[in-house]
């Protein structure tokens, strides 16, 4: 599995969370509103790095992060 680029929004959303996105996401904001957090192997690893840098108020994008920690698995 190759590493992928992950980004976090600089601004929080209406629920006071930063969003974690993967490169190529259909909902990826403009580059000037993102912080590159690294080349990582999965969204759980990226979320861990993002929370170290931004605190606990980070959640994954519903559209691009397949390992969705907030979403219950069926």
Backbone as CSV, one residue per row, in Angstrom:
resi,resn,N_x,N_y,N_z,CA_x,CA_y,CA_z,C_x,C_y,C_z
1,UNK,0.848,-1.173,0.000,0.000,0.000,0.000,0.901,1.246,0.000
2,UNK,0.767,2.095,-1.019,1.591,3.303,-1.059,1.065,4.380,-0.102
3,UNK,1.962,5.242,0.330,1.563,6.366,1.193,0.783,7.381,0.359
4,UNK,-0.090,8.114,1.026,-0.873,9.154,0.371,-0.695,10.467,1.121
5,UNK,-0.930,11.576,0.425,-0.816,12.899,1.046,-2.106,13.223,1.801
6,UNK,-1.944,13.724,3.023,-3.084,14.124,3.852,-2.959,15.581,4.255
7,UNK,-4.107,16.224,4.354,-4.184,17.646,4.678,-5.249,17.876,5.742
8,UNK,-5.085,18.953,6.509,-6.079,19.365,7.501,-6.463,20.811,7.201
9,UNK,-7.738,21.117,7.339,-8.192,22.491,7.126,-7.664,23.397,8.234
10,UNK,-7.261,24.611,7.850,-6.776,25.587,8.834,-7.927,26.092,9.701
11,UNK,-9.067,26.304,9.086,-10.241,26.798,9.799,-11.114,25.632,10.250
12,UNK,-11.841,25.820,11.322,-12.776,24.791,11.772,-14.113,24.953,11.052
13,UNK,-14.895,23.894,11.068,-16.235,23.947,10.484,-17.222,24.507,11.499
14,UNK,-18.502,24.447,11.191,-19.529,25.009,12.079,-19.652,24.256,13.397
15,UNK,-19.086,23.049,13.468,-19.110,22.284,14.723,-17.778,22.368,15.470
16,UNK,-16.914,23.291,15.028,-15.621,23.567,15.659,-14.590,22.444,15.472
17,UNK,-14.674,21.743,14.343,-13.716,20.693,14.017,-12.927,21.060,12.765
18,UNK,-11.645,20.694,12.767,-10.836,20.731,11.551,-11.153,19.452,10.796
19,UNK,-11.075,19.502,9.458,-11.353,18.311,8.664,-10.077,17.757,8.055
20,UNK,-9.924,16.456,8.128,-8.803,15.744,7.540,-9.217,15.254,6.153
21,UNK,-8.399,15.599,5.143,-8.671,15.199,3.760,-7.474,14.473,3.178
22,UNK,-7.757,13.647,2.193,-6.725,12.962,1.417,-6.620,13.659,0.059
23,UNK,-5.415,13.687,-0.511,-5.228,14.303,-1.828,-6.192,13.669,-2.827
24,UNK,-6.794,14.520,-3.649,-7.733,14.044,-4.651,-9.185,14.044,-4.208
25,UNK,-9.452,14.414,-2.976,-10.831,14.438,-2.460,-11.693,15.401,-3.264
26,UNK,-12.928,15.005,-3.523,-13.844,15.879,-4.256,-14.246,17.102,-3.441
27,UNK,-14.061,17.055,-2.132,-14.415,18.175,-1.253,-13.175,18.915,-0.725
28,UNK,-12.007,18.669,-1.326,-10.766,19.298,-0.862,-10.828,20.806,-1.075
29,UNK,-10.662,21.592,0.003,-10.673,23.050,-0.117,-9.447,23.563,-0.878
30,UNK,-9.407,24.861,-1.191,-8.249,25.437,-1.880,-6.966,25.247,-1.062
31,UNK,-5.821,25.122,-1.749,-4.543,24.880,-1.063,-4.191,25.886,0.033
32,UNK,-4.581,27.146,-0.135,-4.234,28.158,0.870,-5.021,28.000,2.175
33,UNK,-5.999,27.101,2.204,-6.766,26.880,3.434,-6.438,25.534,4.078
34,UNK,-5.335,24.902,3.620,-4.962,23.576,4.105,-3.553,23.566,4.689
35,UNK,-3.320,22.615,5.578,-1.987,22.342,6.113,-1.650,20.898,5.753
36,UNK,-0.524,20.710,5.082,-0.065,19.369,4.737,0.461,18.713,6.005
37,UNK,-0.046,17.523,6.340,0.426,16.874,7.567,1.332,15.681,7.295
38,UNK,1.424,15.257,6.037,2.383,14.209,5.736,1.900,13.185,4.735
39,UNK,2.837,12.335,4.331,2.549,11.174,3.486,2.356,9.999,4.426
40,UNK,1.134,9.520,4.497,0.788,8.502,5.483,0.075,7.343,4.807
41,UNK,-0.004,6.204,5.520,-0.497,4.974,4.921,-1.997,4.733,5.060
42,UNK,-2.646,5.402,5.988,-4.096,5.258,6.111,-4.662,6.444,6.886
43,UNK,-5.972,6.574,6.864,-6.596,7.742,7.493,-6.525,7.705,9.016
44,UNK,-6.440,6.520,9.598,-6.305,6.444,11.053,-4.940,6.991,11.489
45,UNK,-3.899,6.628,10.763,-2.566,7.165,11.032,-2.563,8.686,10.822
46,UNK,-3.196,9.151,9.751,-3.269,10.580,9.469,-4.045,11.319,10.563
47,UNK,-5.124,10.719,11.047,-5.914,11.336,12.107,-5.091,11.475,13.389
48,UNK,-4.291,10.484,13.691,-3.427,10.540,14.871,-2.438,11.697,14.751
49,UNK,-1.797,11.829,13.597,-0.849,12.929,13.372,-1.573,14.275,13.453
50,UNK,-2.743,14.356,12.841,-3.507,15.603,12.845,-3.887,16.027,14.259
51,UNK,-4.271,15.073,15.098,-4.662,15.406,16.472,-3.467,15.838,17.316
52,UNK,-2.286,15.319,17.004,-1.078,15.785,17.699,-0.837,17.257,17.360
53,UNK,-1.044,17.617,16.109,-0.779,18.991,15.664,-1.906,19.972,15.957
54,UNK,-3.160,19.521,15.882,-4.308,20.421,15.994,-5.166,20.195,17.235
55,UNK,-4.901,19.181,18.016,-5.731,18.871,19.171,-6.824,17.884,18.806
56,UNK,-7.678,17.611,19.760,-8.719,16.586,19.585,-9.820,16.972,18.599
57,UNK,-9.947,18.248,18.263,-11.037,18.684,17.384,-10.680,18.521,15.909
58,UNK,-10.436,17.278,15.515,-10.176,16.924,14.117,-11.045,15.721,13.791
59,UNK,-11.692,15.761,12.637,-12.455,14.599,12.181,-12.141,14.349,10.716
60,UNK,-12.367,13.125,10.284,-12.064,12.748,8.915,-13.177,13.171,7.964
61,UNK,-12.788,13.460,6.742,-13.754,13.793,5.697,-14.555,12.541,5.334
62,UNK,-15.834,12.692,5.247,-16.718,11.571,4.913,-16.456,11.038,3.504
63,UNK,-16.020,11.916,2.598,-15.882,11.558,1.187,-14.556,10.887,0.825
64,UNK,-13.493,11.133,1.582,-12.194,10.625,1.122,-11.445,9.735,2.104
65,UNK,-11.857,9.671,3.318,-11.118,8.863,4.297,-11.871,7.560,4.542
66,UNK,-11.385,6.498,3.929,-12.088,5.217,3.945,-12.152,4.571,5.317
67,UNK,-11.074,4.661,6.086,-11.084,4.133,7.457,-11.688,5.208,8.329
68,UNK,-12.985,5.233,8.392,-13.723,6.338,9.007,-13.901,6.093,10.501
69,UNK,-13.004,6.616,11.359,-13.085,6.328,12.801,-14.403,6.718,13.458
70,UNK,-15.068,7.775,12.978,-16.310,8.202,13.626,-17.517,7.398,13.162
71,UNK,-17.372,6.684,12.058,-18.493,5.975,11.453,-18.516,4.527,11.940
72,UNK,-19.655,4.048,12.366,-19.771,2.663,12.815,-19.673,1.734,11.615
73,UNK,-18.904,0.678,11.761,-18.766,-0.317,10.702,-19.974,-1.232,10.709
74,UNK,-20.450,-1.606,9.537,-21.611,-2.512,9.415,-21.160,-3.914,9.209
